[in-house]
């Protein structure tokens, strides 16, 4: 069972151009920026209560985020739910007939294990399961 909303992912063309809005107008705290080469994305982490916002900038045209922005523009990309045992949860979802983008966890930002549920199985919402080690 999910424990909380871990973060909300927001697709942006440029973290450098977008970040001032979050810092100066929303007054959020920047926790850090990192590159996740396996996902071809640069991520800025912003603290908001017990959760985070993640600004996701594509590092190449082959990035899933680049494809997302090309089709839908910048904006809300996904909602990440924190779980304790991601592999067990993915197996349960598969058994229940939920369509998954990742049937096995992959390495995500902040050294987390992550997996995405297909939005067609979640009524149009892209959910990410996230397990922090």
N, C-alpha and C positions, 0 to 999 in steps of 0.2 A: 504494500500500500504506500502511495506517495506520502512523504513527511511534510513537504511544504513546496511552495514555488521557489525554486532555487534562483532562477533568473528569467528574464524576458530578453530575447534576442531581437535586435533591431538592425536591419540591413541598411548600410550607408555606403555612398560612393567614396567618401573620404572621412576618416576619423579626424584628421587635422582640421577640416572645415566644419565638421559637425560638433566636435567636443565643446567648443566655447558656449554653445547654447545650453548644454547640460550643466556645465560648470557655473556660468555666469547668470543664467536665467532660472534654471531649476535648482541651482545651488546644491548639486550632488557632489559627492566626494569621489575623486578618481583614485581607484585602488591600484591600477597598473594597466600596462599595455603589453601584449605578447603576440607573437606569431605562432600559428598552429599550421605548420607546413603540410601535415597530412590532410588538412581540410582546405588548404590554400587560402587562408583567411588571417587577417590581423584583427585582434580583439582588444577593445578597451573596456575595462570593468569599472562600473560606477555603483557605489553603495547607495541603497535606498532601503532603510529599515533592516530587516533580516534577509532581504533579498538583494539582487543586483540587476542592473540593466547591463546588457552586453551590446556594444556597438560593433558590428561585424563588417569589415571592409575587405573586399576581394583582393587577393594578392596577384591574381592572374585572370585572364579571360576564361580559363577552364574551371574556376572556382564555382561551386554551387551557388554562392552568394552573388557572383557576377551574373549567372544565369537568372537568378531570382530577380535582381534589379532590372535586367534587360526586359523581362516579361511583365513585372508588376511595379517597378519603381522602388524607391526607397520606402522603408517603413517596417512595421511589425513583421517579424519573420517567424518566430516560434516562442512557445512557452515551455520552459524546462522545469520538470518536477524532480525533486530529490527523492531517491530511493536507496534502501540499504543493500539490497541484493539484486542488481540489475539483471543478471543472467536468469535467476529464478523468475523474475517478473516478465522478462521477454518470453520465456518458455510458457508461462501461464497465458500470456496474450496470444501466442501462436496457437495454443490448444483451444482458445476461445474463438479462433478464426479472425483475429484482428490482423490486418495487413501491416507489415513492418517494412521500413526502409532498410534498417539494419537488423538482421536476425541475431547477430553477435555484436557485443559492444566494441566500439572503436575508441581510440584515444582522442580526447577533446581538450579544450582549454583548461588551464589550471590543473593539468594532470588527472583529469577526471575520466572515468569510463562513461561513454555516452552511446545512446541509440535513439533513432527517430522512429516514431509511428507514422504511418502514411496518413496524410490528411483526409484521404477518401474514406478511411475507417473511423475518423474522428470528427466527422461532420464539418470538414473544411479547415480544421485547426491543425497546424503542425506542432505536435508535442515531442519533446525530447525527454528521455529518462536520463538521469545524471547521478552517478555514484562517485562520491569523493572518497579517495583512499586515505 
